[in-house]
């Protein structure tokens, strides 16, 4: 299980990297795309296949909803 300290450290590292990339002129959409794809790859590699596919289905359905 992830503890609060680990979460806080990872979040701070991610925010610093994102900030550095933005300040260097990298597109926010490129950053978001790479991070999303990387996150999904991590989920895929560490989840049972059926759970992963269920999660993707929920993400897809939520993305299609009108606000």
CHARMM internal coordinates of N, CA and C (Angstrom, degrees):
IC EDIT
DIST 1 N 1 CA 1.4568
DIST 1 CA 1 C 1.5344
ANGL 1 N 1 CA 1 C 109.32
DIST 1 C 2 N 1.3006
ANGL 1 CA 1 C 2 N 115.70
DIHE 1 N 1 CA 1 C 2 N 149.22
DIST 2 N 2 CA 1.4571
ANGL 1 C 2 N 2 CA 121.69
DIHE 1 CA 1 C 2 N 2 CA -178.49
DIST 2 CA 2 C 1.5243
ANGL 2 N 2 CA 2 C 108.66
DIHE 1 C 2 N 2 CA 2 C -89.32
DIST 2 C 3 N 1.3348
ANGL 2 CA 2 C 3 N 115.48
DIHE 2 N 2 CA 2 C 3 N 129.49
DIST 3 N 3 CA 1.4627
ANGL 2 C 3 N 3 CA 117.40
DIHE 2 CA 2 C 3 N 3 CA 177.31
DIST 3 CA 3 C 1.5256
ANGL 3 N 3 CA 3 C 110.19
DIHE 2 C 3 N 3 CA 3 C -92.41
DIST 3 C 4 N 1.3188
ANGL 3 CA 3 C 4 N 115.65
DIHE 3 N 3 CA 3 C 4 N 167.45
DIST 4 N 4 CA 1.4678
ANGL 3 C 4 N 4 CA 121.34
DIHE 3 CA 3 C 4 N 4 CA -176.13
DIST 4 CA 4 C 1.5206
ANGL 4 N 4 CA 4 C 112.69
DIHE 3 C 4 N 4 CA 4 C -59.52
DIST 4 C 5 N 1.3285
ANGL 4 CA 4 C 5 N 116.82
DIHE 4 N 4 CA 4 C 5 N -37.59
DIST 5 N 5 CA 1.4625
ANGL 4 C 5 N 5 CA 120.59
DIHE 4 CA 4 C 5 N 5 CA -178.59
DIST 5 CA 5 C 1.5278
ANGL 5 N 5 CA 5 C 111.06
DIHE 4 C 5 N 5 CA 5 C -65.69
DIST 5 C 6 N 1.3403
ANGL 5 CA 5 C 6 N 116.79
DIHE 5 N 5 CA 5 C 6 N -43.74
DIST 6 N 6 CA 1.4674
ANGL 5 C 6 N 6 CA 120.17
DIHE 5 CA 5 C 6 N 6 CA 177.31
DIST 6 CA 6 C 1.5221
ANGL 6 N 6 CA 6 C 110.66
DIHE 5 C 6 N 6 CA 6 C -62.31
DIST 6 C 7 N 1.3229
ANGL 6 CA 6 C 7 N 116.11
DIHE 6 N 6 CA 6 C 7 N -44.54
DIST 7 N 7 CA 1.4628
ANGL 6 C 7 N 7 CA 120.96
DIHE 6 CA 6 C 7 N 7 CA 179.95
DIST 7 CA 7 C 1.5264
ANGL 7 N 7 CA 7 C 110.63
DIHE 6 C 7 N 7 CA 7 C -58.98
DIST 7 C 8 N 1.3160
ANGL 7 CA 7 C 8 N 116.28
DIHE 7 N 7 CA 7 C 8 N -47.84
DIST 8 N 8 CA 1.4655
ANGL 7 C 8 N 8 CA 121.83
DIHE 7 CA 7 C 8 N 8 CA -178.65
DIST 8 CA 8 C 1.5278
ANGL 8 N 8 CA 8 C 110.75
DIHE 7 C 8 N 8 CA 8 C -61.49
DIST 8 C 9 N 1.3201
ANGL 8 CA 8 C 9 N 117.11
DIHE 8 N 8 CA 8 C 9 N -41.35
DIST 9 N 9 CA 1.4716
ANGL 8 C 9 N 9 CA 121.08
DIHE 8 CA 8 C 9 N 9 CA -179.46
DIST 9 CA 9 C 1.5263
ANGL 9 N 9 CA 9 C 111.39
DIHE 8 C 9 N 9 CA 9 C -66.73
DIST 9 C 10 N 1.3197
ANGL 9 CA 9 C 10 N 116.53
DIHE 9 N 9 CA 9 C 10 N -44.79
DIST 10 N 10 CA 1.4694
ANGL 9 C 10 N 10 CA 119.97
DIHE 9 CA 9 C 10 N 10 CA 179.43
DIST 10 CA 10 C 1.5283
ANGL 10 N 10 CA 10 C 110.45
DIHE 9 C 10 N 10 CA 10 C -65.03
DIST 10 C 11 N 1.3182
ANGL 10 CA 10 C 11 N 116.41
DIHE 10 N 10 CA 10 C 11 N -42.22
DIST 11 N 11 CA 1.4653
ANGL 10 C 11 N 11 CA 120.53
DIHE 10 CA 10 C 11 N 11 CA 179.31
DIST 11 CA 11 C 1.5295
ANGL 11 N 11 CA 11 C 111.15
DIHE 10 C 11 N 11 CA 11 C -62.39
DIST 11 C 12 N 1.3168
ANGL 11 CA 11 C 12 N 117.46
DIHE 11 N 11 CA 11 C 12 N -42.84
DIST 12 N 12 CA 1.4717
ANGL 11 C 12 N 12 CA 121.01
DIHE 11 CA 11 C 12 N 12 CA 178.91
DIST 12 CA 12 C 1.5317
ANGL 12 N 12 CA 12 C 110.78
DIHE 11 C 12 N 12 CA 12 C -63.92
DIST 12 C 13 N 1.3124
ANGL 12 CA 12 C 13 N 116.38
DIHE 12 N 12 CA 12 C 13 N -40.41
DIST 13 N 13 CA 1.4705
ANGL 12 C 13 N 13 CA 120.44
DIHE 12 CA 12 C 13 N 13 CA 179.10
DIST 13 CA 13 C 1.5198
ANGL 13 N 13 CA 13 C 110.37
DIHE 12 C 13 N 13 CA 13 C -64.62
DIST 13 C 14 N 1.3219
ANGL 13 CA 13 C 14 N 117.06
DIHE 13 N 13 CA 13 C 14 N -44.07
DIST 14 N 14 CA 1.4553
ANGL 13 C 14 N 14 CA 121.74
DIHE 13 CA 13 C 14 N 14 CA 178.33
DIST 14 CA 14 C 1.5287
ANGL 14 N 14 CA 14 C 110.78
DIHE 13 C 14 N 14 CA 14 C -61.38
DIST 14 C 15 N 1.3253
ANGL 14 CA 14 C 15 N 116.97
DIHE 14 N 14 CA 14 C 15 N -45.93
DIST 15 N 15 CA 1.4679
ANGL 14 C 15 N 15 CA 120.54
DIHE 14 CA 14 C 15 N 15 CA -179.36
DIST 15 CA 15 C 1.5245
ANGL 15 N 15 CA 15 C 111.41
DIHE 14 C 15 N 15 CA 15 C -63.46
DIST 15 C 16 N 1.3227
ANGL 15 CA 15 C 16 N 117.39
DIHE 15 N 15 CA 15 C 16 N -38.87
DIST 16 N 16 CA 1.4719
ANGL 15 C 16 N 16 CA 121.11
DIHE 15 CA 15 C 16 N 16 CA 178.62
DIST 16 CA 16 C 1.5225
ANGL 16 N 16 CA 16 C 109.78
DIHE 15 C 16 N 16 CA 16 C -65.13
DIST 16 C 17 N 1.3251
ANGL 16 CA 16 C 17 N 116.70
DIHE 16 N 16 CA 16 C 17 N -46.79
DIST 17 N 17 CA 1.4626
ANGL 16 C 17 N 17 CA 120.41
DIHE 16 CA 16 C 17 N 17 CA 178.87
DIST 17 CA 17 C 1.5273
ANGL 17 N 17 CA 17 C 110.61
DIHE 16 C 17 N 17 CA 17 C -60.64
DIST 17 C 18 N 1.3198
ANGL 17 CA 17 C 18 N 116.91
DIHE 17 N 17 CA 17 C 18 N -45.79
DIST 18 N 18 CA 1.4613
ANGL 17 C 18 N 18 CA 120.92
DIHE 17 CA 17 C 18 N 18 CA 179.15
DIST 18 CA 18 C 1.5222
ANGL 18 N 18 CA 18 C 111.07
DIHE 17 C 18 N 18 CA 18 C -60.41
DIST 18 C 19 N 1.3102
ANGL 18 CA 18 C 19 N 116.87
DIHE 18 N 18 CA 18 C 19 N -44.99
DIST 19 N 19 CA 1.4582
ANGL 18 C 19 N 19 CA 121.48
DIHE 18 CA 18 C 19 N 19 CA 179.19
DIST 19 CA 19 C 1.5258
ANGL 19 N 19 CA 19 C 111.20
DIHE 18 C 19 N 19 CA 19 C -61.58
DIST 19 C 20 N 1.3220
ANGL 19 CA 19 C 20 N 116.35
DIHE 19 N 19 CA 19 C 20 N -45.37
DIST 20 N 20 CA 1.4670
ANGL 19 C 20 N 20 CA 120.62
DIHE 19 CA 19 C 20 N 20 CA 179.16
DIST 20 CA 20 C 1.5254
ANGL 20 N 20 CA 20 C 111.30
DIHE 19 C 20 N 20 CA 20 C -60.72
DIST 20 C 21 N 1.3249
ANGL 20 CA 20 C 21 N 116.38
DIHE 20 N 20 CA 20 C 21 N -43.07
DIST 21 N 21 CA 1.4645
ANGL 20 C 21 N 21 CA 120.06
DIHE 20 CA 20 C 21 N 21 CA 179.47
DIST 21 CA 21 C 1.5214
ANGL 21 N 21 CA 21 C 111.38
DIHE 20 C 21 N 21 CA 21 C -64.91
DIST 21 C 22 N 1.3358
ANGL 21 CA 21 C 22 N 116.72
DIHE 21 N 21 CA 21 C 22 N -44.32
DIST 22 N 22 CA 1.4658
ANGL 21 C 22 N 22 CA 120.15
DIHE 21 CA 21 C 22 N 22 CA 178.07
DIST 22 CA 22 C 1.5181
ANGL 22 N 22 CA 22 C 111.42
DIHE 21 C 22 N 22 CA 22 C -60.54
DIST 22 C 23 N 1.3327
ANGL 22 CA 22 C 23 N 116.13
DIHE 22 N 22 CA 22 C 23 N -44.83
DIST 23 N 23 CA 1.4716
ANGL 22 C 23 N 23 CA 120.12
DIHE 22 CA 22 C 23 N 23 CA -179.52
DIST 23 CA 23 C 1.5247
ANGL 23 N 23 CA 23 C 112.14
DIHE 22 C 23 N 23 CA 23 C -65.59
DIST 23 C 24 N 1.3264
ANGL 23 CA 23 C 24 N 117.19
DIHE 23 N 23 CA 23 C 24 N -25.21
DIST 24 N 24 CA 1.4632
ANGL 23 C 24 N 24 CA 119.62
DIHE 23 CA 23 C 24 N 24 CA 178.52
DIST 24 CA 24 C 1.5292
ANGL 24 N 24 CA 24 C 111.95
DIHE 23 C 24 N 24 CA 24 C -86.69
DIST 24 C 25 N 1.3414
ANGL 24 CA 24 C 25 N 116.47
DIHE 24 N 24 CA 24 C 25 N 1.15
DIST 25 N 25 CA 1.4541
ANGL 24 C 25 N 25 CA 120.21
DIHE 24 CA 24 C 25 N 25 CA 174.18
DIST 25 CA 25 C 1.5179
ANGL 25 N 25 CA 25 C 115.79
DIHE 24 C 25 N 25 CA 25 C 98.52
DIST 25 C 26 N 1.3218
ANGL 25 CA 25 C 26 N 118.08
DIHE 25 N 25 CA 25 C 26 N 6.26
DIST 26 N 26 CA 1.4596
ANGL 25 C 26 N 26 CA 120.00
DIHE 25 CA 25 C 26 N 26 CA 179.21
DIST 26 CA 26 C 1.5345
ANGL 26 N 26 CA 26 C 109.04
DIHE 25 C 26 N 26 CA 26 C -73.11
DIST 26 C 27 N 1.3122
ANGL 26 CA 26 C 27 N 115.94
DIHE 26 N 26 CA 26 C 27 N 139.39
DIST 27 N 27 CA 1.4641
ANGL 26 C 27 N 27 CA 122.02
DIHE 26 CA 26 C 27 N 27 CA -179.23
DIST 27 CA 27 C 1.5336
ANGL 27 N 27 CA 27 C 110.93
DIHE 26 C 27 N 27 CA 27 C -62.01
DIST 27 C 28 N 1.3383
ANGL 27 CA 27 C 28 N 117.11
DIHE 27 N 27 CA 27 C 28 N 133.98
DIST 28 N 28 CA 1.4684
ANGL 27 C 28 N 28 CA 119.91
DIHE 27 CA 27 C 28 N 28 CA 175.92
DIST 28 CA 28 C 1.5318
ANGL 28 N 28 CA 28 C 111.95
DIHE 27 C 28 N 28 CA 28 C -58.42
DIST 28 C 29 N 1.3220
ANGL 28 CA 28 C 29 N 117.11
DIHE 28 N 28 CA 28 C 29 N -34.57
DIST 29 N 29 CA 1.4622
ANGL 28 C 29 N 29 CA 120.14
DIHE 28 CA 28 C 29 N 29 CA 179.21
DIST 29 CA 29 C 1.5221
ANGL 29 N 29 CA 29 C 111.68
DIHE 28 C 29 N 29 CA 29 C -68.68
DIST 29 C 30 N 1.3268
ANGL 29 CA 29 C 30 N 117.33
DIHE 29 N 29 CA 29 C 30 N -36.06
DIST 30 N 30 CA 1.4644
ANGL 29 C 30 N 30 CA 120.84
DIHE 29 CA 29 C 30 N 30 CA 176.09
DIST 30 CA 30 C 1.5272
ANGL 30 N 30 CA 30 C 110.24
DIHE 29 C 30 N 30 CA 30 C -65.44
DIST 30 C 31 N 1.3263
ANGL 30 CA 30 C 31 N 116.10
DIHE 30 N 30 CA 30 C 31 N -44.92
DIST 31 N 31 CA 1.4672
ANGL 30 C 31 N 31 CA 121.01
DIHE 30 CA 30 C 31 N 31 CA 178.68
DIST 31 CA 31 C 1.5259
ANGL 31 N 31 CA 31 C 109.74
DIHE 30 C 31 N 31 CA 31 C -59.67
DIST 31 C 32 N 1.3256
ANGL 31 CA 31 C 32 N 116.91
DIHE 31 N 31 CA 31 C 32 N -48.64
DIST 32 N 32 CA 1.4680
ANGL 31 C 32 N 32 CA 121.30
DIHE 31 CA 31 C 32 N 32 CA -178.85
DIST 32 CA 32 C 1.5308
ANGL 32 N 32 CA 32 C 110.68
DIHE 31 C 32 N 32 CA 32 C -62.17
DIST 32 C 33 N 1.3051
ANGL 32 CA 32 C 33 N 116.89
DIHE 32 N 32 CA 32 C 33 N -41.05
DIST 33 N 33 CA 1.4628
ANGL 32 C 33 N 33 CA 120.79
DIHE 32 CA 32 C 33 N 33 CA -179.77
DIST 33 CA 33 C 1.5173
ANGL 33 N 33 CA 33 C 112.73
DIHE 32 C 33 N 33 CA 33 C -63.78
DIST 33 C 34 N 1.3186
ANGL 33 CA 33 C 34 N 115.70
DIHE 33 N 33 CA 33 C 34 N -45.46
DIST 34 N 34 CA 1.4686
ANGL 33 C 34 N 34 CA 119.95
DIHE 33 CA 33 C 34 N 34 CA 179.52
DIST 34 CA 34 C 1.5200
ANGL 34 N 34 CA 34 C 110.71
DIHE 33 C 34 N 34 CA 34 C -65.42
DIST 34 C 35 N 1.3341
ANGL 34 CA 34 C 35 N 116.97
DIHE 34 N 34 CA 34 C 35 N -43.33
DIST 35 N 35 CA 1.4601
ANGL 34 C 35 N 35 CA 119.96
DIHE 34 CA 34 C 35 N 35 CA -179.53
DIST 35 CA 35 C 1.5267
ANGL 35 N 35 CA 35 C 111.22
DIHE 34 C 35 N 35 CA 35 C -66.67
DIST 35 C 36 N 1.3262
ANGL 35 CA 35 C 36 N 117.37
DIHE 35 N 35 CA 35 C 36 N -38.86
DIST 36 N 36 CA 1.4653
ANGL 35 C 36 N 36 CA 120.75
DIHE 35 CA 35 C 36 N 36 CA 178.52
DIST 36 CA 36 C 1.5244
ANGL 36 N 36 CA 36 C 110.68
DIHE 35 C 36 N 36 CA 36 C -64.69
DIST 36 C 37 N 1.3214
ANGL 36 CA 36 C 37 N 116.28
DIHE 36 N 36 CA 36 C 37 N -47.06
DIST 37 N 37 CA 1.4642
ANGL 36 C 37 N 37 CA 120.09
DIHE 36 CA 36 C 37 N 37 CA 179.69
DIST 37 CA 37 C 1.5327
ANGL 37 N 37 CA 37 C 111.09
DIHE 36 C 37 N 37 CA 37 C -62.67
DIST 37 C 38 N 1.3124
ANGL 37 CA 37 C 38 N 116.50
DIHE 37 N 37 CA 37 C 38 N -40.65
DIST 38 N 38 CA 1.4685
ANGL 37 C 38 N 38 CA 120.39
DIHE 37 CA 37 C 38 N 38 CA 178.78
DIST 38 CA 38 C 1.5228
ANGL 38 N 38 CA 38 C 110.96
DIHE 37 C 38 N 38 CA 38 C -65.55
DIST 38 C 39 N 1.3255
ANGL 38 CA 38 C 39 N 116.40
DIHE 38 N 38 CA 38 C 39 N -41.56
DIST 39 N 39 CA 1.4617
ANGL 38 C 39 N 39 CA 120.44
DIHE 38 CA 38 C 39 N 39 CA 178.27
DIST 39 CA 39 C 1.5168
ANGL 39 N 39 CA 39 C 111.68
DIHE 38 C 39 N 39 CA 39 C -63.62
DIST 39 C 40 N 1.3216
ANGL 39 CA 39 C 40 N 116.59
DIHE 39 N 39 CA 39 C 40 N -43.74
DIST 40 N 40 CA 1.4608
ANGL 39 C 40 N 40 CA 119.83
DIHE 39 CA 39 C 40 N 40 CA 178.66
DIST 40 CA 40 C 1.5249
ANGL 40 N 40 CA 40 C 111.36
DIHE 39 C 40 N 40 CA 40 C -63.36
DIST 40 C 41 N 1.3174
ANGL 40 CA 40 C 41 N 116.60
DIHE 40 N 40 CA 40 C 41 N -38.35
DIST 41 N 41 CA 1.4601
ANGL 40 C 41 N 41 CA 120.54
DIHE 40 CA 40 C 41 N 41 CA 177.68
DIST 41 CA 41 C 1.5302
ANGL 41 N 41 CA 41 C 110.70
DIHE 40 C 41 N 41 CA 41 C -62.51
DIST 41 C 42 N 1.3335
ANGL 41 CA 41 C 42 N 116.81
DIHE 41 N 41 CA 41 C 42 N -41.37
DIST 42 N 42 CA 1.4642
ANGL 41 C 42 N 42 CA 120.18
DIHE 41 CA 41 C 42 N 42 CA 177.33
DIST 42 CA 42 C 1.5265
ANGL 42 N 42 CA 42 C 110.82
DIHE 41 C 42 N 42 CA 42 C -63.05
DIST 42 C 43 N 1.3428
ANGL 42 CA 42 C 43 N 116.37
DIHE 42 N 42 CA 42 C 43 N -46.35
DIST 43 N 43 CA 1.4603
ANGL 42 C 43 N 43 CA 119.63
DIHE 42 CA 42 C 43 N 43 CA 176.92
DIST 43 CA 43 C 1.5279
ANGL 43 N 43 CA 43 C 110.57
DIHE 42 C 43 N 43 CA 43 C -56.63
DIST 43 C 44 N 1.3300
ANGL 43 CA 43 C 44 N 116.52
DIHE 43 N 43 CA 43 C 44 N -48.22
DIST 44 N 44 CA 1.4645
ANGL 43 C 44 N 44 CA 121.54
DIHE 43 CA 43 C 44 N 44 CA -177.87
DIST 44 CA 44 C 1.5213
ANGL 44 N 44 CA 44 C 111.51
DIHE 43 C 44 N 44 CA 44 C -58.05
DIST 44 C 45 N 1.3192
ANGL 44 CA 44 C 45 N 116.29
DIHE 44 N 44 CA 44 C 45 N -40.99
DIST 45 N 45 CA 1.4674
ANGL 44 C 45 N 45 CA 120.66
DIHE 44 CA 44 C 45 N 45 CA -177.06
DIST 45 CA 45 C 1.5249
ANGL 45 N 45 CA 45 C 113.58
DIHE 44 C 45 N 45 CA 45 C -76.45
DIST 45 C 46 N 1.3381
ANGL 45 CA 45 C 46 N 117.88
DIHE 45 N 45 CA 45 C 46 N -16.32
DIST 46 N 46 CA 1.4673
ANGL 45 C 46 N 46 CA 120.08
DIHE 45 CA 45 C 46 N 46 CA -174.15
DIST 46 CA 46 C 1.5216
ANGL 46 N 46 CA 46 C 114.43
DIHE 45 C 46 N 46 CA 46 C -123.08
DIST 46 C 47 N 1.3311
ANGL 46 CA 46 C 47 N 116.55
DIHE 46 N 46 CA 46 C 47 N 7.86
DIST 47 N 47 CA 1.4698
ANGL 46 C 47 N 47 CA 120.42
DIHE 46 CA 46 C 47 N 47 CA 178.27
DIST 47 CA 47 C 1.5213
ANGL 47 N 47 CA 47 C 108.98
DIHE 46 C 47 N 47 CA 47 C -118.49
DIST 47 C 48 N 1.3176
ANGL 47 CA 47 C 48 N 115.39
DIHE 47 N 47 CA 47 C 48 N 156.65
DIST 48 N 48 CA 1.4601
ANGL 47 C 48 N 48 CA 120.54
DIHE 47 CA 47 C 48 N 48 CA 170.50
DIST 48 CA 48 C 1.5338
ANGL 48 N 48 CA 48 C 106.67
DIHE 47 C 48 N 48 CA 48 C -64.78
DIST 48 C 49 N 1.3108
ANGL 48 CA 48 C 49 N 116.79
DIHE 48 N 48 CA 48 C 49 N 139.56
DIST 49 N 49 CA 1.4666
ANGL 48 C 49 N 49 CA 121.83
DIHE 48 CA 48 C 49 N 49 CA -174.40
DIST 49 CA 49 C 1.5356
ANGL 49 N 49 CA 49 C 112.61
DIHE 48 C 49 N 49 CA 49 C -51.53
DIST 49 C 50 N 1.3197
ANGL 49 CA 49 C 50 N 117.35
DIHE 49 N 49 CA 49 C 50 N -45.50
DIST 50 N 50 CA 1.4607
ANGL 49 C 50 N 50 CA 120.75
DIHE 49 CA 49 C 50 N 50 CA -177.95
DIST 50 CA 50 C 1.5273
ANGL 50 N 50 CA 50 C 111.19
DIHE 49 C 50 N 50 CA 50 C -62.85
DIST 50 C 51 N 1.3214
ANGL 50 CA 50 C 51 N 117.23
DIHE 50 N 50 CA 50 C 51 N -40.73
DIST 51 N 51 CA 1.4713
ANGL 50 C 51 N 51 CA 120.79
DIHE 50 CA 50 C 51 N 51 CA 178.09
DIST 51 CA 51 C 1.5233
ANGL 51 N 51 CA 51 C 110.69
DIHE 50 C 51 N 51 CA 51 C -65.09
DIST 51 C 52 N 1.3192
ANGL 51 CA 51 C 52 N 115.92
DIHE 51 N 51 CA 51 C 52 N -41.58
DIST 52 N 52 CA 1.4610
ANGL 51 C 52 N 52 CA 120.84
DIHE 51 CA 51 C 52 N 52 CA 179.34
DIST 52 CA 52 C 1.5283
ANGL 52 N 52 CA 52 C 110.16
DIHE 51 C 52 N 52 CA 52 C -61.22
DIST 52 C 53 N 1.3208
ANGL 52 CA 52 C 53 N 116.85
DIHE 52 N 52 CA 52 C 53 N -46.60
DIST 53 N 53 CA 1.4599
ANGL 52 C 53 N 53 CA 120.32
DIHE 52 CA 52 C 53 N 53 CA -179.47
DIST 53 CA 53 C 1.5234
ANGL 53 N 53 CA 53 C 111.64
DIHE 52 C 53 N 53 CA 53 C -64.94
DIST 53 C 54 N 1.3251
ANGL 53 CA 53 C 54 N 117.43
DIHE 53 N 53 CA 53 C 54 N -37.55
DIST 54 N 54 CA 1.4705
ANGL 53 C 54 N 54 CA 120.66
DIHE 53 CA 53 C 54 N 54 CA 175.80
DIST 54 CA 54 C 1.5183
ANGL 54 N 54 CA 54 C 110.49
DIHE 53 C 54 N 54 CA 54 C -62.32
DIST 54 C 55 N 1.3286
ANGL 54 CA 54 C 55 N 116.84
DIHE 54 N 54 CA 54 C 55 N -43.64
DIST 55 N 55 CA 1.4567
ANGL 54 C 55 N 55 CA 120.66
DIHE 54 CA 54 C 55 N 55 CA 179.33
DIST 55 CA 55 C 1.5283
ANGL 55 N 55 CA 55 C 110.47
DIHE 54 C 55 N 55 CA 55 C -61.55
DIST 55 C 56 N 1.3291
ANGL 55 CA 55 C 56 N 117.17
DIHE 55 N 55 CA 55 C 56 N -43.67
DIST 56 N 56 CA 1.4657
ANGL 55 C 56 N 56 CA 120.42
DIHE 55 CA 55 C 56 N 56 CA 178.59
DIST 56 CA 56 C 1.5260
ANGL 56 N 56 CA 56 C 111.20
DIHE 55 C 56 N 56 CA 56 C -61.92
DIST 56 C 57 N 1.3171
ANGL 56 CA 56 C 57 N 116.92
DIHE 56 N 56 CA 56 C 57 N -38.36
DIST 57 N 57 CA 1.4584
ANGL 56 C 57 N 57 CA 120.23
DIHE 56 CA 56 C 57 N 57 CA 178.73
DIST 57 CA 57 C 1.5264
ANGL 57 N 57 CA 57 C 111.04
DIHE 56 C 57 N 57 CA 57 C -63.48
DIST 57 C 58 N 1.3166
ANGL 57 CA 57 C 58 N 117.08
DIHE 57 N 57 CA 57 C 58 N -42.20
DIST 58 N 58 CA 1.4679
ANGL 57 C 58 N 58 CA 120.84
DIHE 57 CA 57 C 58 N 58 CA 178.20
DIST 58 CA 58 C 1.5290
ANGL 58 N 58 CA 58 C 110.18
DIHE 57 C 58 N 58 CA 58 C -63.88
DIST 58 C 59 N 1.3193
ANGL 58 CA 58 C 59 N 116.83
DIHE 58 N 58 CA 58 C 59 N -44.24
DIST 59 N 59 CA 1.4701
ANGL 58 C 59 N 59 CA 121.05
DIHE 58 CA 58 C 59 N 59 CA 178.78
DIST 59 CA 59 C 1.5272
ANGL 59 N 59 CA 59 C 109.74
DIHE 58 C 59 N 59 CA 59 C -59.75
DIST 59 C 60 N 1.3203
ANGL 59 CA 59 C 60 N 116.38
DIHE 59 N 59 CA 59 C 60 N -46.08
DIST 60 N 60 CA 1.4656
ANGL 59 C 60 N 60 CA 121.24
DIHE 59 CA 59 C 60 N 60 CA -179.62
DIST 60 CA 60 C 1.5291
ANGL 60 N 60 CA 60 C 111.41
DIHE 59 C 60 N 60 CA 60 C -61.00
DIST 60 C 61 N 1.3218
ANGL 60 CA 60 C 61 N 116.15
DIHE 60 N 60 CA 60 C 61 N -47.25
DIST 61 N 61 CA 1.4612
ANGL 60 C 61 N 61 CA 119.98
DIHE 60 CA 60 C 61 N 61 CA -179.62
DIST 61 CA 61 C 1.5235
ANGL 61 N 61 CA 61 C 111.95
DIHE 60 C 61 N 61 CA 61 C -63.03
DIST 61 C 62 N 1.3132
ANGL 61 CA 61 C 62 N 117.23
DIHE 61 N 61 CA 61 C 62 N -40.36
DIST 62 N 62 CA 1.4620
ANGL 61 C 62 N 62 CA 120.87
DIHE 61 CA 61 C 62 N 62 CA 178.10
DIST 62 CA 62 C 1.5214
ANGL 62 N 62 CA 62 C 111.40
DIHE 61 C 62 N 62 CA 62 C -66.36
DIST 62 C 63 N 1.3148
ANGL 62 CA 62 C 63 N 116.71
DIHE 62 N 62 CA 62 C 63 N -36.77
DIST 63 N 63 CA 1.4640
ANGL 62 C 63 N 63 CA 120.72
DIHE 62 CA 62 C 63 N 63 CA -179.74
DIST 63 CA 63 C 1.5282
ANGL 63 N 63 CA 63 C 111.61
DIHE 62 C 63 N 63 CA 63 C -66.40
DIST 63 C 64 N 1.3316
ANGL 63 CA 63 C 64 N 117.26
DIHE 63 N 63 CA 63 C 64 N -28.54
DIST 64 N 64 CA 1.4590
ANGL 63 C 64 N 64 CA 120.93
DIHE 63 CA 63 C 64 N 64 CA -178.00
DIST 64 CA 64 C 1.5264
ANGL 64 N 64 CA 64 C 113.10
DIHE 63 C 64 N 64 CA 64 C -84.08
DIST 64 C 65 N 1.3055
ANGL 64 CA 64 C 65 N 117.68
DIHE 64 N 64 CA 64 C 65 N -15.52
DIST 65 N 65 CA 1.4732
ANGL 64 C 65 N 65 CA 120.65
DIHE 64 CA 64 C 65 N 65 CA -178.22
DIST 65 CA 65 C 1.5189
ANGL 65 N 65 CA 65 C 110.97
DIHE 64 C 65 N 65 CA 65 C -66.81
DIST 65 C 66 N 1.3137
ANGL 65 CA 65 C 66 N 114.84
DIHE 65 N 65 CA 65 C 66 N 142.86
DIST 66 N 66 CA 1.4673
ANGL 65 C 66 N 66 CA 120.56
DIHE 65 CA 65 C 66 N 66 CA 173.59
DIST 66 CA 66 C 1.5199
ANGL 66 N 66 CA 66 C 108.25
DIHE 65 C 66 N 66 CA 66 C -80.63
DIST 66 C 67 N 1.3099
ANGL 66 CA 66 C 67 N 116.12
DIHE 66 N 66 CA 66 C 67 N 142.04
DIST 67 N 67 CA 1.4729
ANGL 66 C 67 N 67 CA 120.17
DIHE 66 CA 66 C 67 N 67 CA 178.19
DIST 67 CA 67 C 1.4876
ANGL 67 N 67 CA 67 C 112.01
DIHE 66 C 67 N 67 CA 67 C -79.17
END
COOR INIT
IC SEED 1 N 1 CA 1 C
IC BUILD
